[in-house]
Amino acid sequence: MNFIGRVSGRNYPVDVYLSDVNGALARFDGGGGASTTSPDYWAAPGEPVTLLDFAIVAGMVDTTKAEITVNGRSTGGFLRYAMHLTTAAMRPLQSITLRPGATFRAIQRA
């Protein structure tokens, strides 16, 4: 995932681990890459940020999308894996903005 700072313009790349288990939370890079033991949320830094891009290396078997939540509430939005494959010539740009300190989660869905 790539977030961009709305004030600084800084890029915030965040690795994500998806277990391909329906209902499971995605895991976000806590400093050493994303894995099964990584945090299940990403906290926005001290400035507003916008998610611009989500890229996934391969499709999944049991899940097809991730439901986005911010501060524990569903945004009603989904990141559909097939549309965001790294091999896709064009991935749709995202525009999910978070306030400073907001917690971003993704719940894997079938």
C-alpha contacts under 8 A as a table, 3 or more apart, distances in Angstrom:
res1	aa1	res2	aa2	distance
1	M	13	P	5.77
1	M	14	V	5.13
1	M	15	D	6.32
1	M	16	V	7.19
1	M	51	L	7.22
1	M	52	L	7.75
1	M	53	D	5.63
1	M	54	F	4.44
1	M	55	A	6.42
2	N	11	N	6.69
2	N	12	Y	5.70
2	N	13	P	4.41
2	N	14	V	6.17
2	N	51	L	5.94
2	N	52	L	5.86
2	N	53	D	5.19
2	N	54	F	6.54
3	F	11	N	5.85
3	F	12	Y	4.88
3	F	13	P	6.18
3	F	14	V	7.74
3	F	49	V	5.99
3	F	50	T	5.24
3	F	51	L	4.25
3	F	52	L	5.71
3	F	53	D	7.24
4	I	9	G	5.87
4	I	10	R	5.57
4	I	11	N	4.54
4	I	12	Y	5.82
4	I	49	V	5.32
4	I	50	T	5.40
4	I	51	L	6.58
4	I	52	L	6.99
5	G	8	S	5.36
5	G	9	G	4.70
5	G	10	R	5.06
5	G	11	N	6.43
5	G	12	Y	7.43
5	G	47	E	6.39
5	G	48	P	6.03
5	G	49	V	4.43
5	G	50	T	6.68
6	R	9	G	5.75
6	R	47	E	6.93
6	R	48	P	5.49
6	R	49	V	5.37
6	R	50	T	6.94
7	V	47	E	6.61
7	V	48	P	7.12
14	V	28	F	6.77
14	V	29	D	6.03
15	D	28	F	5.93
15	D	29	D	5.15
15	D	33	G	6.17
15	D	34	A	5.51
16	V	26	A	6.68
16	V	27	R	5.62
16	V	28	F	4.66
16	V	29	D	6.20
16	V	33	G	7.99
16	V	34	A	5.32
16	V	35	S	7.73
17	Y	26	A	5.85
17	Y	27	R	4.96
17	Y	28	F	6.38
17	Y	34	A	5.23
17	Y	35	S	5.49
17	Y	36	T	7.01
18	L	21	V	7.98
18	L	25	L	7.85
18	L	26	A	5.12
18	L	27	R	6.63
18	L	108	Q	7.58
19	S	24	A	7.47
19	S	26	A	7.14
19	S	36	T	7.71
20	D	24	A	7.88
20	D	60	M	6.05
20	D	61	V	6.88
20	D	62	D	5.76
20	D	63	T	5.52
20	D	108	Q	6.95
21	V	24	A	5.50
21	V	62	D	6.42
21	V	63	T	6.56
21	V	108	Q	6.57
21	V	109	R	7.77
22	N	62	D	6.72
22	N	63	T	5.85
22	N	107	I	7.95
22	N	108	Q	5.31
22	N	109	R	4.90
22	N	110	A	5.71
23	G	107	I	5.82
23	G	108	Q	5.24
23	G	109	R	5.75
24	A	107	I	5.72
24	A	108	Q	5.49
24	A	109	R	7.99
25	L	40	D	5.97
25	L	105	R	7.08
25	L	106	A	5.77
25	L	107	I	4.53
25	L	108	Q	6.11
26	A	40	D	5.82
26	A	41	Y	7.60
26	A	105	R	6.98
26	A	106	A	5.41
26	A	107	I	6.12
26	A	108	Q	6.75
27	R	34	A	6.17
27	R	35	S	6.50
27	R	36	T	6.66
27	R	37	T	7.57
27	R	38	S	5.38
27	R	39	P	5.51
27	R	40	D	4.44
27	R	41	Y	6.62
28	F	33	G	7.80
28	F	34	A	5.24
28	F	35	S	7.60
28	F	38	S	5.83
28	F	39	P	5.58
28	F	40	D	5.95
28	F	41	Y	5.99
28	F	42	W	6.04
29	D	32	G	6.42
29	D	33	G	4.72
29	D	34	A	4.11
29	D	35	S	7.43
29	D	38	S	6.09
29	D	39	P	7.07
29	D	42	W	7.85
30	G	33	G	6.63
30	G	34	A	6.84
30	G	38	S	5.80
30	G	39	P	6.18
33	G	38	S	7.93
34	A	37	T	7.86
34	A	38	S	5.67
35	S	38	S	5.28
39	P	42	W	7.37
40	D	105	R	6.64
41	Y	103	T	6.12
41	Y	104	F	5.44
41	Y	105	R	4.79
41	Y	106	A	7.72
42	W	103	T	5.64
42	W	104	F	5.12
42	W	105	R	6.67
43	A	101	G	5.51
43	A	102	A	5.58
43	A	103	T	4.50
43	A	104	F	6.20
44	A	47	E	7.37
44	A	48	P	7.31
44	A	49	V	6.82
44	A	98	L	6.74
44	A	99	R	7.02
44	A	100	P	5.41
44	A	101	G	4.70
44	A	102	A	5.33
44	A	103	T	6.42
44	A	104	F	7.50
45	P	48	P	7.42
45	P	49	V	7.74
45	P	100	P	5.56
45	P	101	G	5.71
46	G	100	P	4.79
46	G	101	G	6.29
47	E	99	R	6.85
47	E	100	P	4.73
47	E	101	G	7.92
48	P	97	T	6.91
48	P	98	L	5.57
48	P	99	R	4.57
48	P	100	P	4.96
49	V	97	T	5.57
49	V	98	L	5.35
49	V	99	R	6.78
49	V	100	P	7.42
50	T	95	S	6.00
50	T	96	I	5.28
50	T	97	T	4.08
50	T	98	L	6.18
51	L	54	F	7.85
51	L	94	Q	5.88
51	L	95	S	5.67
51	L	96	I	5.13
51	L	97	T	6.35
52	L	93	L	5.60
52	L	94	Q	4.58
52	L	95	S	5.72
52	L	96	I	7.41
53	D	91	R	7.90
53	D	92	P	7.75
53	D	93	L	5.70
53	D	94	Q	5.78
54	F	79	L	7.81
54	F	84	H	6.24
54	F	94	Q	7.70
55	A	84	H	5.03
55	A	85	L	5.63
55	A	86	T	5.41
55	A	91	R	7.91
56	I	59	G	7.34
56	I	81	Y	6.72
56	I	84	H	5.89
56	I	85	L	4.82
56	I	86	T	5.68
57	V	85	L	5.73
57	V	86	T	5.37
57	V	87	T	7.55
58	A	85	L	6.35
58	A	86	T	7.75
59	G	64	T	7.67
59	G	81	Y	6.30
59	G	82	A	6.46
59	G	85	L	7.20
60	M	63	T	5.79
60	M	64	T	6.42
60	M	81	Y	7.75
61	V	64	T	7.63
62	D	110	A	6.07
63	T	108	Q	6.31
63	T	109	R	5.25
63	T	110	A	4.00
64	T	80	R	6.08
64	T	81	Y	5.71
64	T	82	A	7.34
64	T	108	Q	7.72
64	T	109	R	6.30
64	T	110	A	5.25
65	K	78	F	6.23
65	K	79	L	5.39
65	K	80	R	4.20
65	K	81	Y	5.37
65	K	108	Q	6.05
65	K	109	R	5.42
65	K	110	A	6.65
66	A	78	F	5.37
66	A	79	L	5.12
66	A	80	R	6.54
66	A	81	Y	7.76
66	A	106	A	5.47
66	A	107	I	5.22
66	A	108	Q	4.45
66	A	109	R	5.68
67	E	74	S	7.20
67	E	75	T	7.95
67	E	76	G	7.28
67	E	77	G	6.06
67	E	78	F	4.51
67	E	79	L	6.61
67	E	106	A	5.33
67	E	107	I	5.00
67	E	108	Q	6.38
67	E	109	R	6.80
68	I	74	S	5.93
68	I	75	T	5.89
68	I	76	G	7.09
68	I	77	G	5.73
68	I	78	F	5.85
68	I	79	L	7.45
68	I	104	F	7.33
68	I	105	R	5.96
68	I	106	A	4.69
68	I	107	I	6.63
69	T	72	G	5.68
69	T	73	R	5.03
69	T	74	S	4.15
69	T	75	T	5.47
69	T	76	G	7.98
69	T	104	F	5.95
69	T	105	R	5.14
69	T	106	A	6.12
69	T	107	I	7.78
70	V	73	R	5.37
70	V	74	S	6.46
70	V	75	T	6.74
70	V	98	L	7.69
70	V	102	A	6.64
70	V	103	T	5.55
70	V	104	F	4.80
70	V	105	R	6.38
71	N	102	A	5.92
71	N	103	T	4.96
71	N	104	F	6.59
72	G	103	T	7.56
72	G	105	R	7.67
74	S	77	G	7.44
79	L	84	H	7.72
80	R	83	M	5.77
80	R	84	H	6.77
81	Y	84	H	5.17
81	Y	85	L	6.41
82	A	85	L	5.83
83	M	88	A	7.33
83	M	91	R	6.14
83	M	92	P	7.20
84	H	88	A	6.88
84	H	91	R	5.40
84	H	92	P	7.31
85	L	88	A	5.35
85	L	91	R	7.50
88	A	91	R	6.28
98	L	102	A	5.99
99	R	102	A	5.50
